[in-house]
Structure formats: C-alpha cells, structure tokens
Amino acid sequence: MADASTVSVLIQARDNASQALKNVEGNMKSLGASFERHRRAIGLAATAIGAAVTGIAVLSVKSSLDQQIGISQLDAALKNVNTSYAAQEATIEKVIAAQQNKTNFGDEEQRKALRELILVSGSYTDAMAALIPTIELAAGKNMDLSAAATLVARAISGEETALGRYGIQVEKGAGATAVLTAIMESFGGQAEAAADPTTQLKNRMGDLFQVLGDALLPIIEKLVPMIEGLVKKIIDWAEAHPNLARVLGIVVAALGAA
C-alpha cells in the first residue's frame, strides 16, 4: 500500500499533467483562432509563393529556349561559312565565358554579335578575331553590341572608313588585322573598365535561369500536347454549352473573390 508521501507525489504529477494538457489545449485554440483571423492573409501569401515559383519556372524555360534559338541561329551562320557550332563550340564558349566574367556583356548577347560578324564578314576566323575588339568598341562608345558588330564587320570586310566617325582612322585596303589593331589601340580595356557588378549579377542570374530551364524544358515539352488537348476539349465544351459555361465562370469569379 502506497504511503502518504507517494500518494502526494502521484496527485501532484496528475495535477501537473492536467495543467500541461490544458496549456496545450489553450495554445491549440489560440493557434486555431490566429489561423482563422489571418486565413485570408495566409491564403494570399501561399498564392504569392505559388505565383513566384510559377514565374521563375516560366522565366527559366523562356531563358533556356532563347539560348537554344540563339545557338541555332549562330550554327546556321557558321554552316554558311563551312563550319558548325558543334565543331567550334569549345573555342567560342571559352572566349564568351571569359568576356562575360569581366564585362557587362552576357553570353547570349555575345553569340548574337558573333553571328552578325560572321554574316557580314563571311569568315568565322575573322569574326572570332573581331569579337573582343567589337566588345571594346561597344563599351567605349556606349553602343549596342550588335550594332558595333555590324560596324566592325563592315570595316574588316573592306569598308575601313566606316569607323572614321568613331575616331578610328584606317587607310583603305589596310586589311582586317590593321582595323582590329586600330580599334584595340583606341578602345582596349574599355569593356572591363565599364563593368557594372549589378549587370554582371543579372547575367549570372540569367545563366541560373538557363540551367533551370534546361532541366524543365523536356518536362514542359511532354506536357504541352496534353495541355493543348485539354484546353481544346474545354473550349469545345464551352462552345457547346454557353449558358452553363457562363454560370460556371460567375461561380469561379465569386469563389476567387471570397
């Protein structure tokens, strides 16, 4: 038989446990009431998070597609001068990455400029030699890189005087090497000197979106036909039942506003 001290301890333990349960119950009620008070705010926050995630996914896929299109266009230009992106990828991307790391010009912008140099000059070798001078000229004169590429391509293709208005004097017939040397003498180092950390960060974020998009794109490509089929069925149903579709639209709008 338990003595008085044991009974006292048991009673005290029971009372403590009861109080703890009451505290938990009170806290749960309080939490429930808080959720109820802030239900709309929580819902809006969840919606905002969902929208942000969706937005990032969309931007990533678009960035990946834009990069693929840019590479395809560059590949087409390279094939016109008897080579290909696959054959020159390592050399091209090494130069582009080095310039992106120390200037404001991202990889897509540089590929576009290289494509323009190839299209106008008709030479992959001349275009690659002209890419860095083109970047320096664009930075030094605060020009669009594609516009600078067109200008430099014309100059190395025999229109040396095209650079005269930018302070670069080259004798007619001097050749591509003389043109590029003159550009570097006037504007060498401008691109790195003009590097803006915020622009470079934006370029890095663009690269991140491209990597995410590369991973998401195969999934999206599989889902698109399914989504298109579903949308077509919904459209067909709505056209066949216009009154019911209108009622459902009103109901959905009312629920969204609640």
C-alpha positions in Angstrom: 0.0 0.0 0.0 1.3 3.5 -1.0 2.3 5.8 1.8 1.1 9.4 2.2 4.2 10.8 0.5 3.8 8.6 -2.6 0.2 9.5 -2.9 1.1 13.2 -2.7 3.6 12.8 -5.4 1.2 11.0 -7.7 -1.5 13.6 -7.1 1.0 16.4 -7.8 2.1 14.6 -11.0 -1.5 14.2 -12.1 -2.2 17.9 -11.5 0.9 18.9 -13.4 -0.1 16.8 -16.3 -3.6 18.1 -16.3 -2.3 21.7 -16.3 0.1 20.9 -19.2 -2.8 19.4 -21.2 -4.8 22.5 -20.5 -1.9 24.7 -21.6 -1.6 22.7 -24.9 -5.3 22.8 -25.5 -5.3 26.6 -24.9 -2.3 27.1 -27.2 -4.0 25.0 -29.9 -7.2 27.0 -29.6 -5.2 30.2 -29.8 -3.3 28.9 -32.9 -6.6 28.0 -34.5 -8.1 31.4 -33.8 -5.0 33.0 -35.2 -5.2 31.0 -38.4 -8.9 31.9 -38.7 -8.1 35.6 -38.2 -5.3 35.5 -40.7 -6.8 33.0 -43.1 -7.0 35.4 -46.0 -3.5 36.7 -45.4 -2.2 33.2 -45.3 -4.0 32.3 -48.4 -2.7 35.3 -50.2 0.8 34.5 -49.1 0.5 30.9 -50.3 -0.9 32.2 -53.6 2.0 34.7 -53.9 4.6 32.0 -53.2 2.9 29.7 -55.8 2.9 32.6 -58.3 6.6 33.3 -57.6 7.5 29.7 -58.2 5.5 29.6 -61.4 7.0 32.8 -62.6 10.6 31.5 -62.0 9.7 28.3 -63.9 8.3 30.3 -66.8 11.3 32.7 -66.9 13.7 29.7 -66.7 12.0 27.9 -69.6 11.9 31.0 -71.7 15.6 31.7 -71.0 16.5 28.2 -72.0 14.5 28.5 -75.2 16.1 31.9 -76.0 19.5 30.4 -75.6 18.7 27.4 -77.8 17.3 29.7 -80.5 20.5 31.9 -80.3 22.7 28.9 -80.7 20.7 27.5 -83.6 20.9 30.9 -85.4 24.7 31.0 -84.7 25.0 27.4 -86.0 23.2 28.4 -89.2 25.6 31.3 -89.8 28.6 29.0 -89.1 27.3 26.4 -91.6 27.2 29.1 -94.2 30.9 29.5 -93.9 31.6 25.8 -93.9 31.8 25.0 -90.2 29.3 24.5 -87.3 28.6 25.3 -83.7 29.4 21.7 -82.7 32.8 22.0 -84.3 33.7 25.4 -82.8 31.7 25.2 -79.5 34.7 24.8 -77.2 36.6 27.8 -78.7 33.6 30.0 -78.9 32.3 29.4 -75.4 35.7 29.8 -73.8 36.0 33.3 -75.3 32.4 34.2 -74.4 32.7 33.0 -70.9 36.0 34.9 -70.3 34.4 38.1 -71.6 31.2 37.6 -69.6 33.3 37.2 -66.4 34.9 40.6 -66.7 32.5 42.8 -68.8 28.8 43.7 -68.9 28.1 41.5 -72.0 26.3 38.2 -71.4 26.7 35.0 -73.3 23.6 35.4 -75.5 24.4 39.0 -76.4 27.9 37.9 -77.5 26.6 34.9 -79.5 24.3 37.3 -81.3 27.2 39.7 -82.0 29.4 36.8 -83.3 26.6 35.7 -85.6 26.4 39.3 -87.0 30.2 39.4 -87.5 30.0 36.1 -89.4 27.1 37.1 -91.5 28.6 40.4 -92.7 32.2 39.3 -92.9 31.6 35.9 -94.3 34.5 34.4 -92.3 34.5 32.5 -89.0 38.2 33.2 -88.4 37.8 37.0 -89.0 34.6 37.1 -86.9 36.3 35.4 -83.9 39.3 37.7 -84.1 36.9 40.7 -84.2 34.7 39.7 -81.3 36.8 41.2 -78.5 37.6 44.4 -80.4 33.9 44.7 -81.0 33.1 44.4 -77.3 35.7 47.1 -76.5 34.3 49.4 -79.2 30.7 48.9 -77.9 31.8 49.6 -74.3 33.9 52.6 -75.3 31.3 54.3 -77.4 28.3 53.0 -75.3 26.9 51.3 -78.3 24.6 48.3 -78.7 26.8 45.2 -79.2 25.0 44.0 -82.3 25.3 47.5 -83.9 29.0 47.5 -83.1 29.4 44.1 -84.6 27.8 45.2 -87.9 30.1 48.2 -88.0 33.3 46.2 -87.3 32.3 43.5 -89.7 31.9 46.1 -92.5 35.3 47.6 -91.6 37.1 44.2 -91.7 35.3 43.4 -95.0 36.8 46.4 -96.9 34.8 49.4 -95.6 37.6 50.6 -93.4 36.3 54.2 -93.5 33.1 53.1 -91.7 35.0 53.6 -88.4 36.1 57.1 -89.2 33.2 58.8 -87.4 34.2 57.0 -84.2 37.7 58.4 -84.3 39.4 55.3 -85.8 41.4 56.2 -88.9 42.5 53.3 -91.1 43.7 53.5 -94.7 41.6 51.9 -97.3 42.8 48.5 -98.2 44.7 48.2 -94.9 43.0 44.8 -94.1 41.2 43.2 -91.2 44.3 43.0 -88.9 45.0 46.7 -89.2 41.4 47.6 -88.5 41.2 45.4 -85.3 44.6 46.7 -84.1 43.4 50.3 -84.5 40.2 49.5 -82.5 42.2 48.0 -79.7 44.6 50.9 -79.6 41.7 53.3 -79.2 39.4 51.3 -77.0 41.3 48.4 -75.5 40.3 47.9 -71.8 37.1 49.9 -72.0 34.8 46.9 -71.6 36.5 45.8 -68.4 36.7 49.3 -67.0 32.9 49.8 -67.6 32.0 46.5 -65.8 29.0 47.0 -63.6 28.6 44.4 -60.7 24.8 44.7 -60.9 24.7 44.0 -64.6 27.1 41.1 -64.1 24.9 39.7 -61.4 21.9 40.0 -63.8 23.9 37.9 -66.3 24.7 35.3 -63.7 21.0 35.1 -62.8 20.3 34.6 -66.4 22.7 31.7 -66.5 21.0 30.2 -63.5 17.6 30.5 -65.2 19.0 28.8 -68.3 20.2 25.9 -66.2 16.9 25.5 -64.5 15.1 25.9 -67.8 17.3 23.2 -69.4 16.0 20.8 -66.7 12.4 21.9 -67.0 12.1 22.1 -70.8 11.9 18.3 -71.5 9.1 18.1 -69.0 7.2 21.0 -70.5 7.6 19.6 -74.0 5.9 16.4 -72.9 3.1 18.3 -71.1 2.3 20.8 -73.8 0.5 18.4 -76.1 -1.6 17.2 -73.1 -2.4 20.7 -72.0 -3.3 21.7 -75.6 -5.7 18.7 -75.9 -7.3 19.6 -72.5 -7.7 23.2 -73.5 -9.3 22.3 -76.8 -11.8 20.0 -75.0 -12.7 22.8 -72.6 -13.2 25.2 -75.5 -15.3 22.7 -77.4 -17.4 22.1 -74.3 -17.9 25.8 -73.5 -19.0 26.5 -77.1 -21.5 23.6 -76.9 -22.9 24.8 -73.5 -22.5 28.6 -73.5 -25.1 29.2 -70.7 -23.6 26.7 -68.3 -20.1 27.9 -69.1 -21.2 31.5 -68.2 -22.7 30.3 -64.9 -19.5 28.4 -64.0 -17.5 31.5 -64.9 -19.5 33.6 -62.4 -19.2 31.0 -59.7 -15.4 30.7 -60.1 -15.1 34.5 -60.1 -17.1 34.7 -56.9 -15.0 32.0 -55.2 -11.8 33.8 -56.2 -13.1 37.0 -54.6 -14.1 35.2 -51.4 
